[in-house]
């Protein structure tokens, strides 16, 4: 599969960093950013531990900022 993927990628002139594994990372990241249940994502990629998904997620700064704001908003609501 990797050889076929690389042949197609190279024929299209895409970057060498694009690999099937990088697509796996993207898939998990997009599911995370879309708010999909972590257990579902864990099952999708075949991980036994939820904590192992952390290495797969590369969420955007905007997502991180929004998540942080939601988490902290209750603490600052009365301020």
C-alpha positions in Angstrom: 0.0 0.0 0.0 2.8 2.4 0.9 4.5 1.9 -2.5 1.3 2.6 -4.4 0.5 5.6 -2.2 4.1 7.0 -2.8 3.8 6.4 -6.5 0.5 8.4 -6.7 1.8 11.1 -4.4 5.0 11.5 -6.4 3.1 11.5 -9.7 1.0 14.4 -8.4 4.0 16.3 -7.2 2.9 16.3 -3.5 5.3 16.7 -0.6 7.2 13.6 0.6 5.9 14.3 4.1 2.4 13.1 3.0 2.2 9.4 4.0 -0.6 7.1 4.9 0.4 7.6 8.5 0.2 11.4 8.2 -3.4 10.9 6.9 -4.2 8.8 10.0 -3.0 11.7 12.2 -5.1 14.2 10.1 -8.2 11.9 10.5 -7.8 11.8 14.3 -7.2 15.5 14.5 -10.2 16.5 12.4 -12.5 14.1 14.4 -11.2 15.7 17.6 -11.7 19.2 16.3 -15.2 18.3 15.2 -16.0 17.2 18.8 -16.4 13.5 18.0 -16.4 11.3 21.1 -12.9 10.2 22.2 -14.0 6.6 22.7 -15.3 6.5 19.1 -12.0 7.9 17.8 -10.1 5.4 20.0 -12.0 2.5 18.5 -11.6 3.9 14.9 -7.8 3.8 15.2 -7.6 0.7 17.3 -6.0 2.1 20.4 -6.5 0.4 23.7 -5.8 3.5 25.8 -7.4 6.9 25.2 -4.2 8.6 26.3 -2.3 7.1 23.3 -4.4 9.3 21.0 -2.5 12.4 22.2 0.3 11.6 19.8 -2.1 11.6 16.9 -3.8 15.0 17.6 -2.3 18.1 16.2 -5.2 20.5 16.7 -5.1 24.1 15.5 -4.3 27.1 17.6 -7.9 28.3 17.1 -9.2 25.0 18.4 -7.0 25.2 21.4 -7.9 28.8 22.2 -11.6 28.0 21.8 -11.3 24.9 24.1 -9.4 26.9 26.7 -12.0 29.7 26.6 -14.8 27.3 27.1 -13.0 25.6 30.0 -12.2 28.9 31.8 -15.4 30.9 31.1 -17.2 29.6 34.1 -14.4 30.7 36.4 -14.5 34.2 35.1 -18.3 34.5 34.7 -18.7 36.2 38.1 -15.6 38.4 37.8 
